[in-house]
């Protein structure tokens, strides 16, 4: 059976060069980076090299990068840590309705502690209403958190415009850039970003490691107490191998091969969208008129009157891996909160799959997918009680 992986928004295959770089720190330079002996210093130097690479990639200072276990931890640390540092003087957070579950669930947790949360609407393509954002900021607002690229529909928010608004209102601006990092430019100074969430396993690096940019001078209460690692913001023995792999993955993103990979993904995306749009009663979700406003590897498509889970499982039988939305909520059969925010009717929203590409995918794989998706959609519509 063929094996075709189109779920790269959930996680990616580790790059061979990244794996090669990490092996040394599993087998030879395995010391604790906080140890003061010479092997500890070697591990520490490797961490600092990765920190510098990541900082440079977003135009930040080296000491502004904090390593974590991934995007979820970073987002929790930002929302909860800033709330604990600002409450009760300031208690208001603004987020969009299409944020990742770890942001929305952190907001629910904080609401129970007294936080006031504003959930911004989005338009039919998933863009935040900037006028609503302006009107929502009050003297009690301490944070605006808007994700750079939505993990389900690929919408790229205009960080520079949001950053201008936050700067004018003197409010911290955070973005979850887990999906966009190394695919869409991030400049913390130009975009007026106070905090940025990054992770490794979406960019062909290892799982279990992420980073958080925290602008110098920002007060944030740590969630994990211990030996004061990561400038006192995140205690715990550093994941040296993971951090080294993360740094290498970011280093690779500066190469010509990476840029060619982005171009290839965009070409495959355009072809796939064009062909999927030929299937009757089909809707492409997210930006479609201007693909420059959509992440180059994302295709989110709804097939009216059939179930996305059924499509996904039948594709899996053919060796094709896709998802019905975010992997973080894939075990739930609830309608996606992102698609609800776009005002999709249930018969569209429930028939949605997400195809997310990587530099390793080929046109031959796309053609195999298209052949099978056409057959599967016809088959499911024949037996659907909702079909016309």
C-alpha positions as CSV (number, residue, x, y, z in Angstrom):
1,X,0.0,0.0,0.0
2,X,1.2,3.5,-0.8
3,X,1.9,5.8,2.2
4,X,1.2,9.5,1.5
5,X,1.4,12.0,4.3
6,X,-0.7,15.1,3.9
7,X,-1.0,16.0,7.6
8,X,2.0,18.3,8.0
9,X,0.1,21.0,9.9
10,X,-0.2,18.4,12.7
11,X,3.5,17.4,12.6
12,X,6.3,16.9,10.1
13,X,8.9,14.3,9.2
14,X,12.3,15.2,10.8
15,X,14.8,16.4,8.3
16,X,17.8,14.1,7.8
17,X,20.3,16.9,8.5
18,X,18.4,17.7,11.8
19,X,18.6,14.1,12.9
20,X,22.3,13.9,12.1
21,X,22.9,17.0,14.2
22,X,21.0,15.6,17.2
23,X,22.6,12.2,17.4
24,X,25.9,13.6,18.7
25,X,24.0,15.1,21.7
26,X,22.2,11.8,22.4
27,X,25.4,9.7,22.4
28,X,28.5,11.8,23.1
29,X,27.6,15.3,24.3
30,X,24.8,14.2,26.6
31,X,25.7,16.2,29.7
32,X,23.3,18.4,31.6
33,X,23.7,21.9,30.3
34,X,23.5,23.3,33.8
35,X,26.5,21.3,35.0
36,X,29.7,23.4,35.4
37,X,32.2,20.8,34.1
38,X,33.6,20.8,30.6
39,X,30.9,18.5,29.1
40,X,28.2,20.6,30.7
41,X,29.7,23.7,29.0
42,X,29.7,22.0,25.6
43,X,25.9,21.2,26.0
44,X,25.3,24.8,27.2
45,X,27.2,26.2,24.2
46,X,25.0,24.1,21.9
47,X,21.8,25.5,23.4
48,X,23.1,29.1,23.1
49,X,24.0,28.6,19.5
50,X,20.4,27.4,18.8
51,X,19.0,30.3,20.8
52,X,21.0,32.7,18.7
53,X,19.9,31.2,15.4
54,X,16.2,31.3,16.4
55,X,16.5,34.9,17.7
56,X,18.1,36.1,14.5
57,X,15.4,34.5,12.4
58,X,12.7,36.8,13.9
59,X,15.0,39.9,14.5
60,X,15.1,39.4,18.3
61,X,17.9,39.5,20.9
62,X,19.3,36.1,22.0
63,X,18.3,36.7,25.7
64,X,14.7,37.2,24.6
65,X,14.3,33.5,23.6
66,X,13.1,31.0,26.1
67,X,12.9,27.3,25.4
68,X,9.8,25.3,26.3
69,X,8.3,21.9,25.5
70,X,6.3,23.3,22.6
71,X,3.6,25.7,21.5
72,X,1.0,24.6,24.0
73,X,3.3,25.3,27.0
74,X,4.4,28.6,25.5
75,X,0.8,29.8,25.0
76,X,-0.2,28.7,28.5
77,X,2.9,30.5,30.0
78,X,2.0,33.7,28.1
79,X,-1.6,34.0,29.0
80,X,-1.5,32.7,32.6
81,X,2.0,34.2,33.4
82,X,0.9,37.6,32.2
83,X,-2.4,37.5,34.0
84,X,-0.7,36.6,37.3
85,X,1.7,39.5,36.8
86,X,-1.0,42.1,35.9
87,X,-4.1,41.1,38.0
88,X,-6.0,42.8,39.5
89,X,-4.8,46.2,38.1
90,X,-5.4,44.9,34.6
91,X,-7.6,41.9,33.9
92,X,-8.6,42.1,30.2
93,X,-7.4,39.9,27.3
94,X,-8.4,40.0,23.7
95,X,-8.2,37.0,21.4
96,X,-9.9,35.9,18.2
97,X,-12.6,33.2,18.0
98,X,-10.3,31.0,15.8
99,X,-7.4,30.7,18.1
100,X,-5.8,27.3,18.9
101,X,-7.6,25.3,21.7
102,X,-4.7,25.9,24.1
103,X,-5.3,29.7,23.9
104,X,-9.1,29.4,24.2
105,X,-9.0,26.8,27.0
106,X,-6.4,29.0,28.9
107,X,-8.9,31.9,28.5
108,X,-11.7,29.8,30.0
109,X,-9.4,28.9,32.9
110,X,-8.5,32.5,33.5
111,X,-12.2,33.6,33.3
112,X,-12.8,31.5,36.3
113,X,-10.1,33.5,38.2
114,X,-11.6,36.8,37.3
115,X,-10.2,37.6,33.8
116,X,-12.4,39.4,31.3
117,X,-12.0,38.0,27.8
118,X,-13.1,39.5,24.5
119,X,-13.4,37.1,21.6
120,X,-13.1,38.9,18.3
121,X,-15.1,37.9,15.2
122,X,-13.6,37.0,11.9
123,X,-14.9,37.4,8.4
124,X,-15.7,34.6,5.9
125,X,-12.0,34.0,5.2
126,X,-10.9,34.1,8.8
127,X,-9.5,37.6,9.1
128,X,-9.9,39.6,12.3
129,X,-12.0,42.8,12.2
130,X,-9.4,45.5,13.0
131,X,-12.0,48.1,13.8
132,X,-13.6,45.7,16.4
133,X,-10.1,45.2,17.8
134,X,-9.5,48.9,18.2
135,X,-12.9,49.4,19.9
136,X,-12.3,46.4,22.3
137,X,-9.1,47.7,23.9
138,X,-9.6,49.4,27.2
139,X,-7.4,50.7,30.0
140,X,-7.7,47.3,31.7
141,X,-6.4,45.4,28.6
142,X,-2.9,43.9,29.1
143,X,-2.7,41.5,26.2
144,X,-3.9,41.0,22.6
145,X,-3.3,37.5,21.3
146,X,-4.0,36.8,17.6
147,X,-2.4,33.8,15.9
148,X,-0.3,34.5,12.8
149,X,-1.6,31.7,10.7
150,X,-4.7,29.6,11.5
151,X,-3.9,26.0,11.8
152,X,-7.1,24.8,10.2
153,X,-7.7,27.2,7.3
154,X,-4.3,28.8,6.7
155,X,-5.4,32.4,7.0
156,X,-2.4,34.8,7.5
157,X,-3.3,37.7,9.7
158,X,-1.8,41.1,9.1
159,X,0.6,41.3,12.1
160,X,2.0,44.7,11.1
161,X,-1.5,46.4,11.2
162,X,-2.5,44.6,14.5
163,X,0.9,45.6,15.9
164,X,0.3,49.3,15.0
165,X,-3.0,49.2,16.8
166,X,-1.5,47.6,19.9
167,X,1.4,50.1,19.9
168,X,-0.9,53.1,19.7
169,X,-2.9,51.7,22.7
170,X,0.2,50.7,24.6
171,X,-0.9,47.0,24.9
172,X,1.3,43.9,24.6
173,X,0.8,42.0,21.4
174,X,1.3,38.2,21.3
175,X,1.1,35.9,18.2
176,X,1.1,32.1,18.0
177,X,3.3,31.6,15.0
178,X,3.6,27.8,15.2
179,X,2.2,27.3,11.7
180,X,3.8,30.3,10.1
181,X,7.4,30.1,11.4
182,X,10.0,29.8,8.6
183,X,7.2,30.0,6.0
184,X,6.0,33.6,6.5
185,X,8.4,36.4,7.6
186,X,8.3,37.4,11.2
187,X,10.0,40.5,12.4
188,X,9.3,41.3,16.1
189,X,10.4,44.9,15.8
190,X,8.7,45.8,12.5
191,X,5.5,44.0,13.6
192,X,5.6,45.4,17.2
193,X,5.4,41.9,18.7
194,X,5.9,41.6,22.5
195,X,5.6,37.8,22.6
196,X,5.8,35.1,19.9
197,X,5.2,31.4,20.2
198,X,7.3,29.1,18.0
199,X,7.7,25.3,17.8
200,X,10.0,22.8,16.2
201,X,7.9,19.8,15.0
202,X,6.0,21.9,12.4
203,X,9.3,22.7,10.6
204,X,10.9,19.3,10.2
205,X,12.5,19.5,13.7
206,X,11.9,17.2,16.7
207,X,8.8,17.1,18.8
208,X,8.7,18.2,22.4
209,X,10.5,21.5,22.0
210,X,9.4,25.0,21.4
211,X,10.5,28.6,22.0
212,X,9.0,31.7,23.3
213,X,10.1,35.2,22.4
214,X,9.5,37.6,25.3
215,X,10.4,41.2,24.7
216,X,13.0,42.6,27.1
217,X,11.4,44.1,30.2
218,X,8.2,42.1,30.0
219,X,7.1,40.9,33.5
220,X,5.8,37.3,33.4
221,X,5.2,35.0,36.3
222,X,6.7,31.5,35.6
223,X,4.3,28.5,35.7
224,X,7.1,26.0,36.6
225,X,9.2,26.6,39.6
226,X,12.6,25.0,40.1
227,X,16.2,25.9,39.5
228,X,15.5,29.1,37.6
229,X,16.5,27.9,34.2
230,X,15.7,30.0,31.0
231,X,16.3,33.4,32.7
232,X,14.0,32.3,35.6
233,X,11.0,32.0,33.3
234,X,10.9,28.2,32.8
235,X,12.7,25.9,35.2
236,X,13.7,22.3,34.3
237,X,16.6,20.5,32.8
238,X,17.0,21.7,29.2
239,X,16.1,19.3,26.4
240,X,19.6,19.7,24.8
241,X,19.0,17.3,21.8
242,X,15.6,18.8,21.0
243,X,16.9,22.4,21.2
244,X,19.9,21.5,19.0
245,X,17.5,19.9,16.4
246,X,15.2,22.9,16.6
247,X,18.2,25.3,15.9
248,X,19.3,23.1,13.0
249,X,15.8,23.1,11.5
250,X,15.7,26.9,11.6
251,X,19.2,27.1,10.2
252,X,18.0,25.0,7.2
253,X,15.2,27.5,6.7
254,X,17.7,30.1,5.6
255,X,18.9,28.0,2.6
256,X,17.9,28.2,-1.1
257,X,16.5,24.7,-0.8
258,X,14.0,25.9,1.8
259,X,12.9,28.7,-0.5
260,X,12.5,26.3,-3.4
261,X,10.5,24.0,-1.1
262,X,8.0,26.9,-0.3
263,X,7.6,27.6,-4.0
264,X,6.9,23.9,-4.7
265,X,4.3,23.8,-1.9
266,X,2.6,26.8,-3.3
267,X,2.4,25.3,-6.8
268,X,1.0,22.0,-5.5
269,X,-1.5,24.0,-3.4
270,X,-2.7,26.0,-6.4
271,X,-3.1,22.8,-8.5
272,X,-4.9,21.0,-5.7
273,X,-7.3,23.9,-5.0
274,X,-8.1,24.2,-8.7
275,X,-8.9,20.4,-9.1
276,X,-10.9,20.1,-5.8
277,X,-13.0,23.1,-6.8
278,X,-14.3,21.0,-9.8
279,X,-16.1,18.6,-7.5
280,X,-19.7,19.7,-7.1
281,X,-21.0,21.1,-3.8
282,X,-17.4,21.8,-2.6
283,X,-16.1,24.8,-0.7
284,X,-12.5,25.8,-0.1
285,X,-12.3,27.4,3.4
286,X,-10.0,30.3,4.1
287,X,-8.5,32.9,1.7
288,X,-9.1,31.9,-1.9
289,X,-9.1,35.1,-4.0
290,X,-5.6,36.0,-2.9
291,X,-3.5,33.0,-2.1
292,X,-0.6,35.2,-0.8
293,X,-2.9,35.7,2.3
294,X,-3.0,31.9,2.8
295,X,-0.2,29.7,4.1
296,X,1.5,27.9,1.2
297,X,0.9,24.4,2.4
298,X,-2.8,24.6,3.6
299,X,-5.9,23.3,1.8
300,X,-9.1,23.1,3.9
301,X,-12.1,21.8,1.9
302,X,-15.7,21.1,2.8
303,X,-17.8,18.5,0.9
304,X,-21.5,19.2,1.5
305,X,-23.8,16.5,2.8
306,X,-21.1,13.9,3.9
307,X,-19.0,13.4,7.0
308,X,-15.3,14.4,7.1
309,X,-14.5,11.5,9.4
310,X,-15.7,9.1,6.8
311,X,-13.7,10.7,4.1
312,X,-10.6,10.7,6.3
313,X,-10.9,7.0,7.1
314,X,-11.5,5.9,3.5
315,X,-8.5,7.9,2.4
316,X,-6.5,6.2,5.2
317,X,-7.5,2.8,3.8
318,X,-5.8,4.0,0.6
319,X,-2.6,5.0,2.4
320,X,-3.4,8.7,2.5
321,X,-3.1,10.7,5.7
322,X,-5.2,13.9,6.1
323,X,-7.1,15.3,9.0
324,X,-10.5,16.7,9.8
325,X,-9.1,19.8,11.5
326,X,-6.6,20.4,14.3
327,X,-4.9,17.2,15.6
328,X,-5.3,18.6,19.1
329,X,-9.1,18.2,18.9
330,X,-9.3,15.3,16.4
331,X,-10.7,12.9,18.9
332,X,-13.7,15.1,19.3
333,X,-16.7,14.9,16.9
334,X,-17.7,18.4,17.7
335,X,-17.9,20.9,14.8
336,X,-14.7,22.9,14.5
337,X,-14.9,26.2,16.3
338,X,-12.9,27.7,13.5
339,X,-15.5,26.7,10.9
340,X,-18.3,27.8,13.2
341,X,-16.7,31.3,13.3
342,X,-16.8,31.4,9.5
343,X,-20.5,30.8,9.7
344,X,-20.5,27.5,7.8
345,X,-23.7,25.5,8.0
346,X,-23.3,22.1,9.8
347,X,-23.8,20.2,6.5
348,X,-20.7,21.9,5.2
349,X,-18.6,22.1,8.3
350,X,-19.0,18.4,9.2
351,X,-17.8,17.4,5.7
352,X,-14.4,19.1,6.0
353,X,-10.9,17.8,5.7
354,X,-7.6,19.5,5.9
355,X,-4.7,18.7,3.5
356,X,-1.4,20.1,4.6
357,X,1.7,19.7,2.4
358,X,5.5,19.6,3.0
359,X,8.6,20.0,0.9
360,X,8.7,16.2,0.5
361,X,5.3,15.9,-1.3
362,X,5.0,15.4,-5.0
363,X,2.5,16.0,-7.8
364,X,2.2,12.3,-8.3
365,X,1.0,12.0,-4.7
366,X,-1.5,14.9,-5.3
367,X,-2.8,13.1,-8.4
368,X,-3.2,9.8,-6.5
369,X,-5.1,11.8,-3.8
370,X,-7.4,13.5,-6.4
371,X,-8.3,10.2,-8.0
372,X,-9.3,8.7,-4.7
373,X,-11.1,11.7,-3.3
374,X,-13.3,11.9,-6.3
375,X,-14.3,8.3,-6.0
376,X,-14.8,8.5,-2.2
377,X,-17.0,11.6,-2.4
378,X,-19.2,10.1,-5.0
379,X,-19.5,6.9,-3.0
380,X,-20.4,8.6,0.2
381,X,-22.9,11.0,-1.4
382,X,-24.7,8.0,-2.9
383,X,-25.4,6.6,0.6
384,X,-25.8,10.0,2.4
385,X,-29.3,10.7,3.8
386,X,-28.7,14.4,3.2
387,X,-27.8,14.2,-0.5
388,X,-30.2,15.8,-3.0
